[in-house]
Amino acid sequence: MAEIPDTVVKFHTSQEYVDRQFKINFYIDSITGPAPAAISVQLQFYSEPSLSGPITTNTASPIVKEGNITTGLLGSAVFPAATTFFAVGGAWGMVGYNGNSATYPISLSSIYLQNKIGQNFPEYVDPVSKKDAETPINTTWSRLPSSPVWTTMDRYYYIKEFSERYGNQSKEYWAENQVHHIRPRIYGGNNDFDNLMPVPIEAHKLITKWFINY
C-alpha cells in the first residue's frame, strides 16, 4: 500500500510461468480518493541456487502508466525461467494531480523453489526424523548418464539404521512411505543415510515428477 494526500492505493503481485519465462504481475486492488496521475513500478527477482545463496538480483524494466489509473492489472515484468529458489521485491511510487508523490518498497515475498517450467516444489518434512525434502536442494546439480544402483538390501539397511536412530516404526509406516533420495541418484545423489528420508508414496510421486523438469 502507498499513500499520497487524499489517495490510498492497495496492490498485490502474482507470479506465473508463460513461454519459458517467469512473469510477475502487478495488480491494483483498490484506490481510495483521487486516482493517481501516474504510477511507476520497479520489480526485482532475487534468485539463488540454494537457501544459503549466493543471491543474484535481476531488475526488470520499469512498469510505467500515466493517466487512466484504475484497479486491475497495471503491468508485468518477465525473467528467464530456470530451476531456482526465488523471491520477488522492489519498489513503486505514484504522482498525484496536485504534484505530490510517494515511493514505497514492495515487501520481499516468501522464498519459493520452482523448476524450469514454473512448478513449485512439493514441500514435505518427515514427522519422525524432521528431515526436509526441500532445504538441502541445490539447483546446479548436473545430470549423470545413468543412476547409481538402489537395491532392496540398500532399503533394508536404511530402514535398520532409521530404526536405530529414531525408533521402530510400524509395518504400516513403511508400507505407506517410500525411501526418497533428497539429491536424486541421476543428479549425483548417493545411497548414504544423510541423503535419504521417508516420504509418503503420493508425495514421492509429486517430487519425482517435479525433478523431471529440474
ABEGO torsion letter per residue (X at the ends): XBBBBGBBBBBBBBBBBBGGBBBBBBBBABBBEBBBABBBBBBBBBBBABAAOBBBBBBBBBBBBBEGBBBEBAEBBBBBBBBBBBBBBEBBBBBBAAGBBBBBBBBBBBBBBBBAAGBBBBBBBBAAAGBBAAAABBAABBBBABBBBBBAAAAAAAAAAAAAAAEBBBAAAAAABBBBBABBAAAGBBABAAABBBBBAAAAAAAAAAAAAX
